Amino acid sequence: MLRTLLGEKPRINEGKLKAAMDAMAHTLELFQRQMHVDHDPTHDYRKLYVWTQGLISSLDELEQSCFAAAHFREKVVAGSTDDMTPTEKAEYARYVYFYKDGFIRCFAILDKVGTVLNEIFQLNTSNTKAHFSYFTVLRQFDYAREHHDLALLLIQIKDSYREPMSKLRKRRNMEIHYMNSEMHDDLWQLHQTLQGKVKLEDLNQHVQEMRQGVDMVCETLTASYSYINKIWKRNNSL
């Protein structure tokens, strides 16, 4: 959708994004077959089906936000907002909007994956923490040794993206939990400069970290749903 609005060609899924989408699409087929066989009297598979559909949509939206952030970043040339023309300030505002939307979506998707894993593998994470995150669910795998292989793979993925995800997580927390965090940031920078200009952070680095965040989410989804599909085929049941 955003590509069309920005005058770009529609996206063709490839690489890590395609792998994640394909794994989830295959799981949807398995859920559909199961619902057809036993009519899903408790609606367990229907719930998981809807959740997985939601994850597919959320991943699509995350990728679009990342694309849009990178698109508008290219239109920002000045190193300070004080040096921007009104047009460039508008482009910068659009970049900030999609950049924020992107890193918030990264963790929202991970938490949704955690909910799916907690439900399917009956990890009972809510007994440990009522409102749990993906990372809390990941720790619960220590008590579910049957799925140790999946836990190891998910931990490996988490660790391989530790640095960019730590930065994105910090910005997400600042954005969601702190009042006027941007104003505080700007005031601090003003105290550090003689010219009274707020210097922009490294926008290229921010975009790169965002892309790494999308990759981490894609790899997590692929690992999780590929494992679900494998278990299904082995047991013909979850």
Residue pairs with C-beta under 8 A, 6 or more apart in sequence:
1 64
2 64
2 65
2 67
2 68
3 9
3 10
3 11
3 64
3 67
4 10
6 68
6 71
8 71
11 63
11 64
11 67
13 21
16 215
16 218
16 219
16 222
17 59
17 63
17 214
17 218
19 218
19 222
20 59
20 217
20 218
20 219
20 221
20 222
20 225
21 56
21 59
23 221
23 222
23 224
23 225
23 226
23 229
24 52
24 55
24 56
24 59
24 221
24 225
25 56
26 225
26 229
27 52
27 225
27 228
27 229
27 232
28 49
28 52
28 53
28 56
30 229
30 232
31 45
31 46
31 48
31 49
31 52
32 49
34 40
34 45
34 237
35 45
35 46
35 49
40 46
47 119
48 116
48 119
48 120
51 112
51 115
51 116
51 119
52 116
52 225
54 112
55 109
55 112
55 113
55 116
55 221
58 105
58 108
58 109
58 112
59 109
59 217
59 218
59 221
61 105
62 102
62 105
62 106
62 109
62 214
62 217
63 214
65 98
65 99
65 101
65 102
65 105
66 98
66 102
66 207
66 210
66 211
66 213
66 214
68 94
68 98
69 95
69 98
69 99
69 101
69 102
69 207
69 210
70 207
70 210
70 211
72 91
72 92
72 94
72 95
72 98
73 95
73 99
73 203
73 204
73 206
73 207
75 88
75 91
75 95
76 84
76 88
76 91
76 92
76 95
76 200
76 203
77 88
78 84
78 88
78 200
79 199
79 200
80 197
80 198
80 199
80 200
81 89
81 92
81 198
81 200
82 197
82 198
83 197
84 92
95 203
99 206
99 207
99 210
100 171
100 175
102 210
102 213
102 214
103 168
103 171
103 172
103 175
103 210
103 213
104 172
104 175
104 176
106 165
106 168
106 172
106 210
106 213
106 214
106 216
106 217
107 133
107 134
107 168
107 169
107 172
109 217
109 221
110 133
110 134
110 135
110 217
110 220
111 133
111 134
113 134
113 220
113 221
113 224
114 125
114 132
114 133
114 134
114 135
114 136
114 137
114 138
115 137
116 224
117 123
117 137
117 224
118 124
118 125
118 126
118 132
118 137
118 140
120 228
120 238
121 144
121 147
123 137
123 140
123 141
123 143
123 144
124 140
125 132
125 136
125 137
125 140
126 132
128 136
128 140
129 136
134 220
135 158
138 151
138 154
138 155
138 158
141 147
141 148
141 150
141 151
141 154
142 151
144 151
147 227
149 227
150 223
150 224
150 227
153 223
153 227
154 220
154 223
154 224
157 216
157 219
157 220
157 223
158 165
158 216
158 220
160 216
161 212
161 213
161 215
161 216
164 208
164 209
164 212
164 213
164 216
165 212
165 213
165 216
167 209
168 209
168 210
168 213
174 181
175 181
178 184
186 198
189 198
189 199
190 196
190 198
193 199
228 238
231 238
232 238
